[in-house]
Amino acid sequence: MTINSNLIFNTVNNGIIILDENLNVLAWNKWLEISTKVKEKEIIGKNLCEYFSYINEKKLKRKAKTVLVTNNPSFLSLSTNNFLLDIPVSNVTNKVFESMQQDITILPYDLEKNHICIYIYDNTQMCEVNKKLEKLNDELIDMSHRDPLTQIFNRRYFAEQSEKIKSYSQRNNNIPFSLITLDIDKFKNINDTYGHMVGDDVIIKVAHIIEEEVRNSDVVARFGGEEFVMLLQDCNLENAYKVAEKARLSIQESCVITHKNKEVKFTVSLGVAQFDESDNNNIENTLSRADAALYKAKDGGRNQTVVSN
């Protein structure tokens, strides 16, 4: 009985290929015929890597030789696409992958004739589950870094990123970076006059404005209440002041609309500080200096930017 007439060979729910040492196909089971739409009579005697030109022939030959020399099975690590044979999968049941994700095992089949056997296992469903779990985990991590009201970053994320930015700066000849602290002026009056829903709208509006004023590499975070912090990479004190002033003027010119179509105007006060040696390698000290400058802005009449000494 030939390999191809074997009942198990043709009913198993996996792909099975028998190859000689030159990777010519000796057997090709029904699962592969159905999955690849390539008939047995079409591929028998053909070189597998010539027929499917995307297969890495050198890698497969090297793996086949190892299996024959050691007389032990081996798992074939795949490329980024995670398949040996590119078999399309339905996007109705699978919404993640276009091609079947496969686990490939290579075994010695006939040592005297230097024949090997390749098993192809459909691992798409498990890969899809893992991919969805990875995505969900990434979303949960992102949620833990976000302020629920404004969806900008929170204090926890700021703390993590500020340490990374400080380390990067110190590894690269102390590239300057600066902090801007920002507080909405007379915010309690806004809440008392128009209600907390309007107050929330003001906070969201300010968050969106200051996020638009910075680069993707910068960090904007809500520290709680009406207080925000902007962390500017590769930015000295002078340029940080310009960013702060631009944000202040944009906020001054904005408004939110109440349910009675009344315009509510608001302003912010800002403090600016650049991380330097006086902070004793502690960003909290830079933050304290920026806060002190912010309080001076408040005491000086609000709606202004003050630079830390």
BELUR-V239326 format. One record per helix or strand of 2 or more residues. SS is the DSSP state (2 for helix, 1 for strand). FROM is the first residue (numbers start at 0). TO is the last residue. If there is no record, write none. Layout:
SS/FROM/TO
SS/FROM/TO
//
This chain:
2/2/4
2/6/10
1/14/18
1/23/27
2/29/35
2/39/42
2/47/50
2/56/69
1/73/75
1/101/109
1/114/121
2/123/143
1/152/153
2/154/170
1/177/183
2/186/193
2/195/211
1/218/223
1/226/231
2/236/251
1/255/256
1/262/263
1/267/273
2/276/278
2/282/298
1/304/306
//
